[in-house]
Amino acid sequence: FLSPSHTAITEAKTMKIIYSSNTLYESLGHKPSEPIGEPSTSYLEKAMSKEMLKAYVSFLDNITDKNVQDTYKMEVRLKDVNGNTRWFEWSCMPYEWSDNSIASVIHFVQEVTYLKSTQVELENQYKLLNNITAISPFHTFLSEANTHKLIYNTGTFLKSLGYGSLEEFPGEEPFQIIRKIMPPEEFTVLFETINKCSNQKTNDTVAIDTKIYDSNGMVRWFKWSIKPFERTPDGNVKSIIHFLNEFTELKENQLKLQMINTELEEFSYVSSHDLQQPLNTLQSSLKVLMNELKEVEDESIVKNCLNIMSKTTTSMKQNIKSILDYSKVKSDISFQKVDLNEVLKTVMRNLASIIDESKTEIICKDALPFIKGDSHLISLVFQNLISNAIKFQSTGNQAKIVISHERSSIHEIIHFTDNGIGISKLQQSRIFTLFQRLHETEEYEGSGIGLAHANKIMRIHTGKIEVNSTLGEGSTFSCHFIRGVS
């Protein structure tokens, strides 16, 4: 009565029921119960399909034909009174013998519907996983934290390199194989990273770029991401999941771009240096010439010609220096937490002489925030904006600069508002382009590269610089820095 199995005994040849626990048929909702003396097939045909009933009869015949004391099992599908399919494990073995042949068979029938449905669900999930694996750009595997043995593997990584599958490396652990196809220094970094991940308390993902040789000896680049997957009850990492994503083409393009940038930097430096040498010679010659022509009665020659030549060479030298400074600003800078209040103090000290000389009034209305960036480059932006505000003033006008802070949902915005000559709407789109001067050098000195320099620095900081100005009334330059540093 307490057994989870439905039990019956039948004659070996006729399949007539000798004994029944009277539970199987009732569990399906059918009545009456299994009748004693009737063949077991007579009541099962109501619950079994013809194909299943045929298989069941063949199963029982096989037991009596073998005439061996052993247990035999099969899975059967039965329909309950509502037409729902139920799964059962049907176990049979010889029960009584007569004249050395099997006289009766005992049956144990246990329902496995839930187990079967779970098995089917797992099979479907496994098929889904295989389909996802087939189209995923990631090579994925799971390894034990301590032994590094594989628990799960999509089997795509080695194949993508032309090496075939793990089965083609009998007796070798996966990481022994990887050691052979990876530069030693790369493998050392990889293993240190895996061990670090095995000991970390958080579930953060750690990613490194790795070089691996394919079967043709070509270097392939992979982003190797590692993350704790399972933990023991006491919190130790039990297993680690690995994701490998190839980015060989992107890496090769990055390396080419780095090489081109290096060549351009060298070209810019050499060109600037070589261009300044003849200008230095020309300036020295002009000084000698001007000294020799002091006694010339027609001073207009000295004033108009030689002075123009001297100013031109000085301007050219300044332009070349500005180009050199512009080219030196690189995008691969390690950013740190920067206090913009300290940056502003440094700029004010650097410009102290021209601020005092011009009697410029500078007001900082708000405390400035911390941002993530390079303090030296940001100081160049601030210095350019303040010096421009002082320089571009109407004759006799005393410069006034108001610095304020505004916070948007994604930006920390620093405004520099001045009372200078302003910029017309038509010209505002030009001022951040190289050498786009809006005024003659006789009016206002400069190379026309300062705002382009500032714009480049803001782009490196993933930010932007904007201007809002009215001609004759002043300008507001706004520097937008990405938020995220408290």
C-alpha positions as CSV (number, residue, x, y, z in Angstrom):
1,F,0.0,0.0,0.0
2,L,2.9,2.4,0.8
3,S,5.0,1.4,-2.2
4,P,5.4,4.1,-4.9
5,S,5.2,1.3,-7.5
6,H,2.2,-0.4,-8.9
7,T,2.7,-4.2,-8.6
8,A,1.2,-7.1,-10.5
9,I,2.0,-10.8,-11.2
10,T,1.0,-12.4,-14.6
11,E,1.2,-15.8,-16.1
12,A,4.2,-16.0,-18.5
13,K,2.5,-17.3,-21.6
14,T,-1.1,-16.0,-21.3
15,M,-0.3,-12.7,-19.5
16,K,-3.4,-13.3,-17.3
17,I,-3.3,-11.4,-14.0
18,I,-2.6,-13.6,-11.0
19,Y,-2.1,-10.7,-8.5
20,S,-2.5,-6.9,-8.7
21,S,-2.1,-4.1,-6.3
22,N,-5.2,-2.5,-8.0
23,T,-3.5,0.9,-8.2
24,L,-2.2,1.5,-11.8
25,Y,-5.5,1.5,-13.5
26,E,-7.2,3.6,-10.8
27,S,-4.2,6.1,-10.8
28,L,-5.2,6.8,-14.5
29,G,-8.8,7.4,-13.5
30,H,-10.1,4.3,-15.2
31,K,-12.6,1.9,-13.5
32,P,-13.0,-0.9,-12.7
33,S,-9.6,-2.0,-11.3
34,E,-7.4,-4.6,-13.0
35,P,-9.5,-7.8,-13.0
36,I,-7.9,-11.0,-11.8
37,G,-7.8,-13.8,-14.4
38,E,-7.9,-11.3,-17.3
39,P,-4.9,-10.7,-19.6
40,S,-3.1,-7.6,-18.6
41,T,-3.4,-6.4,-22.2
42,S,-7.2,-6.3,-22.0
43,Y,-7.3,-3.4,-19.6
44,L,-4.1,-1.7,-20.9
45,E,-5.4,-1.4,-24.4
46,K,-7.7,1.4,-23.2
47,A,-4.7,3.4,-21.9
48,M,-2.0,2.4,-24.5
49,S,-1.7,3.2,-28.2
50,K,-1.6,0.3,-30.5
51,E,2.1,0.8,-31.2
52,M,2.9,1.0,-27.5
53,L,0.7,-2.1,-26.7
54,K,2.6,-4.0,-29.5
55,A,5.9,-3.0,-28.0
56,Y,4.7,-4.1,-24.5
57,V,3.7,-7.6,-25.7
58,S,7.0,-7.9,-27.5
59,F,8.8,-6.9,-24.3
60,L,7.1,-9.6,-22.3
61,D,7.7,-12.3,-24.9
62,N,11.4,-11.4,-24.9
63,I,11.6,-12.0,-21.1
64,T,10.0,-15.5,-21.4
65,D,12.1,-16.4,-24.4
66,K,15.4,-15.6,-22.7
67,N,14.5,-17.8,-19.7
68,V,17.0,-16.0,-17.5
69,Q,16.5,-14.7,-14.0
70,D,17.1,-11.0,-14.6
71,T,15.3,-7.7,-14.5
72,Y,14.1,-6.0,-17.7
73,K,12.9,-2.5,-18.1
74,M,11.1,-0.3,-20.6
75,E,9.4,3.1,-20.7
76,V,5.7,3.1,-21.6
77,R,3.2,5.9,-22.3
78,L,-0.3,5.6,-20.9
79,K,-3.2,7.9,-21.3
80,D,-5.3,8.8,-18.3
81,V,-9.1,9.3,-18.3
82,N,-8.6,12.9,-19.4
83,G,-6.5,12.0,-22.4
84,N,-3.2,13.2,-20.8
85,T,-0.1,11.2,-21.6
86,R,1.7,9.8,-18.5
87,W,5.1,8.1,-18.5
88,F,5.9,5.0,-16.5
89,E,9.0,2.8,-16.0
90,W,7.9,-0.8,-16.3
91,S,10.3,-3.3,-14.6
92,C,9.7,-7.1,-15.0
93,M,11.5,-10.2,-13.9
94,P,10.7,-13.9,-13.7
95,Y,8.8,-14.8,-10.5
96,E,8.0,-18.5,-10.6
97,W,9.5,-21.4,-12.6
98,S,8.0,-24.7,-13.8
99,D,10.0,-27.4,-15.5
100,N,12.9,-25.1,-16.0
101,S,10.8,-22.5,-17.7
102,I,9.3,-19.2,-16.5
103,A,5.7,-19.7,-15.2
104,S,5.0,-16.2,-14.0
105,V,6.4,-12.7,-14.2
106,I,6.3,-10.0,-11.6
107,H,5.8,-6.4,-12.7
108,F,6.8,-3.1,-10.9
109,V,5.4,0.0,-12.5
110,Q,6.5,3.5,-11.3
111,E,5.3,6.8,-12.7
112,V,8.1,9.0,-14.1
113,T,6.0,11.6,-15.8
114,Y,7.7,14.5,-14.0
115,L,11.1,13.1,-14.5
116,K,10.4,12.5,-18.2
117,S,9.1,16.1,-18.7
118,T,12.2,17.5,-16.9
119,Q,14.4,15.3,-19.1
120,V,12.6,16.6,-22.2
121,E,12.9,20.2,-21.0
122,L,16.6,19.7,-20.3
123,E,17.1,18.2,-23.8
124,N,15.3,21.2,-25.3
125,Q,17.4,23.6,-23.3
126,Y,20.5,21.8,-24.4
127,K,19.4,22.1,-28.0
128,L,18.8,25.8,-27.5
129,L,22.2,26.2,-25.9
130,N,23.9,24.4,-28.8
131,N,22.0,26.6,-31.3
132,I,23.0,29.8,-29.4
133,T,26.6,28.5,-29.3
134,A,26.6,27.9,-33.0
135,I,25.8,31.6,-33.8
136,S,27.5,33.3,-30.8
137,P,30.6,35.3,-31.4
138,F,31.9,34.1,-28.0
139,H,33.8,30.8,-27.3
140,T,32.6,29.8,-23.9
141,F,33.8,27.2,-21.3
142,L,33.5,26.5,-17.6
143,S,36.5,25.4,-15.5
144,E,37.1,24.3,-11.9
145,A,38.7,27.1,-9.9
146,N,41.3,24.9,-8.2
147,T,42.2,22.2,-10.8
148,H,41.3,24.2,-14.0
149,K,39.6,21.1,-15.4
150,L,36.8,21.7,-17.9
151,I,33.2,21.3,-16.7
152,Y,31.6,22.6,-19.9
153,N,32.9,23.6,-23.3
154,T,31.2,24.9,-26.4
155,G,34.0,23.2,-28.4
156,T,34.4,26.1,-30.8
157,F,37.6,27.7,-29.7
158,L,40.3,25.3,-30.9
159,K,38.3,24.6,-34.0
160,S,38.3,28.3,-34.9
161,L,42.1,28.2,-34.8
162,G,42.3,25.2,-37.1
163,Y,43.3,22.7,-34.4
164,G,40.2,20.5,-34.4
165,S,38.6,19.5,-31.1
166,L,39.8,18.5,-27.6
167,E,39.4,14.9,-28.5
168,E,42.3,15.2,-30.9
169,F,44.6,15.9,-27.9
170,P,44.3,12.7,-25.9
171,G,45.7,12.9,-22.3
172,E,46.2,16.6,-22.4
173,E,44.5,19.1,-20.1
174,P,42.9,22.1,-22.0
175,F,45.3,24.7,-20.4
176,Q,48.3,22.5,-21.4
177,I,47.1,22.9,-25.0
178,I,46.6,26.6,-24.6
179,R,50.1,26.9,-23.1
180,K,51.5,25.5,-26.4
181,I,49.7,27.9,-28.7
182,M,50.2,31.1,-26.6
183,P,53.4,33.2,-26.1
184,P,54.9,32.4,-22.7
185,E,54.5,35.9,-21.3
186,E,50.9,36.0,-22.4
187,F,50.2,32.6,-20.7
188,T,51.8,33.8,-17.5
189,V,49.5,36.9,-17.4
190,L,46.5,34.7,-18.3
191,F,47.1,32.3,-15.4
192,E,47.8,35.1,-13.0
193,T,44.5,36.6,-14.0
194,I,42.6,33.3,-13.5
195,N,44.2,32.7,-10.1
196,K,43.3,36.2,-9.1
197,C,39.7,35.6,-10.2
198,S,39.7,32.3,-8.2
199,N,40.5,34.3,-5.0
200,Q,38.3,37.4,-5.4
201,K,35.4,38.0,-3.1
202,T,33.3,39.8,-5.7
203,N,31.8,38.5,-8.9
204,D,33.4,41.2,-11.1
205,T,34.5,40.3,-14.6
206,V,38.2,40.6,-15.4
207,A,39.2,41.0,-19.1
208,I,42.5,40.9,-20.8
209,D,43.7,41.0,-24.4
210,T,45.6,37.8,-25.4
211,K,47.7,36.7,-28.4
212,I,47.2,33.1,-29.6
213,Y,48.8,31.4,-32.6
214,D,46.5,29.5,-35.0
215,S,47.4,26.3,-36.8
216,N,49.1,28.3,-39.5
217,G,51.3,30.1,-37.0
218,M,49.4,33.4,-37.5
219,V,48.8,35.7,-34.5
220,R,45.1,36.0,-33.5
221,W,43.8,38.4,-30.9
222,F,41.1,37.5,-28.3
223,K,39.4,39.4,-25.6
224,W,39.5,36.9,-22.7
225,S,36.8,37.6,-20.1
226,I,36.8,35.7,-16.8
227,K,34.2,35.7,-14.0
228,P,33.4,33.6,-10.9
229,F,30.5,31.3,-11.8
230,E,29.8,29.1,-8.7
231,R,30.8,29.4,-5.1
232,T,31.0,26.9,-2.2
233,P,28.7,27.4,0.8
234,D,31.6,29.1,2.6
235,G,31.9,31.7,-0.2
236,N,35.0,30.3,-2.1
237,V,35.0,30.3,-5.9
238,K,34.1,26.8,-7.1
239,S,34.1,27.4,-10.8
240,I,35.0,30.1,-13.4
241,I,33.3,30.9,-16.6
242,H,35.4,32.1,-19.6
243,F,34.3,34.1,-22.6
244,L,36.7,34.5,-25.6
245,N,35.8,37.0,-28.3
246,E,38.1,37.3,-31.3
247,F,39.0,40.9,-32.4
248,T,42.0,40.2,-34.6
249,E,40.9,42.5,-37.4
250,L,40.1,45.4,-35.0
251,K,43.5,44.9,-33.2
252,E,45.4,44.9,-36.4
253,N,43.7,48.1,-37.5
254,Q,44.5,49.6,-34.1
255,L,48.2,48.7,-34.4
256,K,48.3,50.2,-37.9
257,L,46.6,53.4,-36.7
258,Q,49.1,53.6,-33.8
259,M,52.0,53.2,-36.3
260,I,50.5,55.9,-38.5
261,N,50.0,58.3,-35.6
262,T,53.6,57.7,-34.5
263,E,54.8,58.5,-38.0
264,L,52.7,61.6,-38.1
265,E,54.0,62.8,-34.7
266,E,57.5,62.2,-35.9
267,F,56.8,64.0,-39.1
268,S,55.1,66.9,-37.3
269,Y,58.0,67.3,-34.9
270,V,60.7,67.0,-37.6
271,S,58.8,69.4,-39.9
272,S,58.3,71.9,-37.1
273,H,61.9,71.7,-36.0
274,D,63.2,72.0,-39.5
275,L,60.9,74.9,-40.4
276,Q,62.1,76.9,-37.3
277,Q,65.7,76.7,-38.2
278,P,65.6,78.9,-41.3
279,L,63.3,81.3,-39.5
280,N,65.8,81.6,-36.7
281,T,68.5,82.3,-39.3
282,L,66.3,84.9,-41.0
283,Q,65.5,86.6,-37.6
284,S,69.2,86.8,-36.8
285,S,70.0,88.2,-40.2
286,L,67.2,90.8,-39.9
287,K,68.7,91.9,-36.5
288,V,72.1,92.4,-38.1
289,L,70.5,94.2,-41.1
290,M,68.4,96.5,-38.9
291,N,71.5,97.3,-36.9
292,E,73.4,98.2,-40.0
293,L,70.6,100.4,-41.4
294,K,70.3,102.6,-38.3
295,E,72.0,105.4,-40.1
296,V,69.9,105.2,-43.2
297,E,68.1,108.6,-43.7
298,D,64.9,107.0,-45.0
299,E,63.6,105.4,-41.8
300,S,60.6,104.1,-43.6
301,I,62.7,101.3,-45.1
302,V,63.5,100.1,-41.6
303,K,60.1,100.8,-40.1
304,N,57.9,99.5,-42.9
305,C,59.9,96.7,-44.5
306,L,62.2,95.2,-41.9
307,N,59.7,95.5,-39.1
308,I,57.1,93.7,-41.2
309,M,59.6,91.0,-42.0
310,S,60.5,90.6,-38.3
311,K,56.9,90.4,-37.2
312,T,56.1,87.9,-39.9
313,T,58.9,85.6,-38.9
314,T,57.9,85.8,-35.2
315,S,54.3,85.0,-36.2
316,M,55.5,82.0,-38.2
317,K,57.5,80.7,-35.3
318,Q,54.5,81.0,-33.0
319,N,52.3,79.2,-35.6
320,I,54.8,76.4,-35.9
321,K,55.1,76.1,-32.1
322,S,51.2,76.0,-31.9
323,I,51.1,73.2,-34.5
324,L,53.7,71.2,-32.5
325,D,51.7,71.7,-29.3
326,Y,48.5,70.6,-31.1
327,S,50.1,67.4,-32.5
328,K,51.5,66.5,-29.1
329,V,48.0,66.1,-27.5
330,K,47.4,62.4,-27.6
331,S,44.1,60.5,-26.9
332,D,45.7,57.5,-25.0
333,I,46.1,59.4,-21.7
334,S,45.6,57.8,-18.3
335,F,42.8,59.9,-16.6
336,Q,42.8,60.6,-12.9
337,K,40.4,62.3,-10.5
338,V,40.8,66.0,-11.1
339,D,39.7,68.9,-8.8
340,L,38.7,71.7,-11.2
341,N,39.1,74.3,-8.4
342,E,42.8,73.4,-8.2
343,V,43.1,73.6,-12.0
344,L,41.6,77.1,-12.0
345,K,44.0,78.2,-9.2
346,T,47.0,77.0,-11.3
347,V,45.7,78.9,-14.4
348,M,45.2,82.1,-12.4
349,R,48.8,81.9,-11.1
350,N,50.1,81.3,-14.6
351,L,48.1,84.3,-16.0
352,A,48.7,86.6,-12.9
353,S,50.8,89.1,-14.8
354,I,48.3,89.7,-17.7
355,I,45.4,89.7,-15.3
356,D,47.0,92.4,-13.1
357,E,48.2,94.4,-16.1
358,S,44.8,94.4,-17.8
359,K,43.0,94.9,-14.4
360,T,40.7,92.0,-15.4
361,E,38.0,91.1,-12.9
362,I,37.5,87.3,-12.5
363,I,34.6,86.0,-10.5
364,C,34.0,82.3,-9.8
365,K,30.4,82.0,-8.7
366,D,30.3,78.3,-7.8
367,A,32.6,75.7,-6.3
368,L,33.8,73.6,-9.3
369,P,33.3,69.8,-9.3
370,F,35.7,66.8,-9.6
371,I,35.9,65.2,-13.0
372,K,37.9,62.3,-14.5
373,G,40.6,63.6,-16.8
374,D,44.1,65.1,-17.3
375,S,44.7,68.2,-15.1
376,H,47.5,69.6,-17.4
377,L,45.3,69.4,-20.6
378,I,42.3,70.9,-18.8
379,S,44.4,73.7,-17.5
380,L,45.3,74.5,-21.2
381,V,41.6,74.8,-22.0
382,F,40.9,77.1,-19.1
383,Q,44.0,79.2,-19.8
384,N,43.0,79.6,-23.4
385,L,39.5,80.7,-22.6
386,I,40.5,83.2,-19.9
387,S,43.4,84.7,-22.0
388,N,41.1,85.0,-25.0
389,A,38.5,86.8,-22.8
390,I,41.2,89.3,-21.7
391,K,42.6,89.7,-25.2
392,F,39.4,90.2,-27.3
393,Q,38.2,93.4,-25.7
394,S,37.1,96.7,-27.2
395,T,39.7,99.5,-26.7
396,G,39.4,101.0,-23.2
397,N,37.1,98.3,-22.0
398,Q,38.0,96.5,-18.7
399,A,37.6,92.7,-19.0
400,K,35.2,90.9,-16.7
401,I,35.0,87.1,-16.6
402,V,32.4,85.1,-14.6
403,I,33.0,81.4,-14.1
404,S,30.0,79.2,-13.1
405,H,29.1,75.6,-12.8
406,E,26.0,73.8,-14.0
407,R,25.1,70.0,-13.7
408,S,23.0,68.1,-16.2
409,S,22.0,64.5,-16.2
410,I,25.2,63.4,-17.8
411,H,27.6,66.4,-17.8
412,E,29.4,68.7,-15.5
413,I,29.3,72.1,-17.4
414,I,31.8,74.9,-16.7
415,H,30.7,78.3,-18.2
416,F,33.2,81.1,-18.9
417,T,31.2,84.3,-19.6
418,D,33.0,87.5,-20.7
419,N,32.1,91.1,-21.7
420,G,34.3,91.1,-24.8
421,I,33.8,92.0,-28.4
422,G,31.6,88.9,-29.0
423,I,31.3,86.7,-32.1
424,S,28.7,86.9,-34.8
425,K,26.4,83.9,-35.4
426,L,27.9,83.2,-38.8
427,Q,31.4,83.0,-37.4
428,Q,30.6,80.8,-34.3
429,S,30.9,77.6,-36.3
430,R,34.4,78.4,-37.5
431,I,36.2,79.3,-34.4
432,F,37.1,75.7,-33.3
433,T,38.8,75.0,-36.7
434,L,42.6,75.2,-37.1
435,F,43.8,78.7,-38.3
436,Q,40.4,80.2,-38.5
437,R,41.2,83.7,-37.4
438,L,38.4,86.2,-37.2
439,H,40.6,89.3,-36.8
440,E,43.8,90.6,-38.4
441,T,47.0,90.0,-36.4
442,E,47.5,93.8,-36.2
443,E,44.3,94.0,-34.2
444,Y,44.7,90.9,-31.9
445,E,47.8,88.7,-31.7
446,G,47.5,84.9,-31.9
447,S,47.9,81.9,-34.1
448,G,44.3,80.9,-34.7
449,I,44.9,77.5,-33.2
450,G,44.0,78.0,-29.5
451,L,40.3,77.1,-29.6
452,A,41.0,74.2,-32.0
453,H,43.5,73.0,-29.4
454,A,40.8,73.3,-26.6
455,N,38.2,71.5,-28.8
456,K,40.6,68.6,-29.3
457,I,41.3,68.3,-25.6
458,M,37.6,68.3,-24.8
459,R,37.0,65.5,-27.4
460,I,39.7,63.5,-25.8
461,H,37.8,63.8,-22.5
462,T,34.6,62.5,-24.3
463,G,33.2,66.0,-23.8
464,K,32.6,69.1,-25.9
465,I,33.0,72.8,-25.9
466,E,30.3,75.2,-27.1
467,V,29.9,78.9,-27.5
468,N,27.0,81.3,-27.2
469,S,27.8,84.8,-28.2
470,T,26.4,88.1,-29.3
471,L,28.5,90.5,-31.4
472,G,29.5,93.5,-29.3
473,E,28.1,92.1,-26.0
474,G,30.4,89.2,-25.0
475,S,30.6,85.4,-25.2
476,T,29.9,82.4,-23.0
477,F,32.1,79.3,-23.6
478,S,30.8,76.1,-22.0
479,C,33.0,73.0,-21.3
480,H,30.9,69.8,-21.0
481,F,32.7,67.1,-19.0
482,I,31.2,63.6,-18.5
483,R,29.8,63.1,-14.9
484,G,30.8,60.1,-12.8
485,V,33.5,61.2,-10.3
486,S,32.1,62.1,-6.9
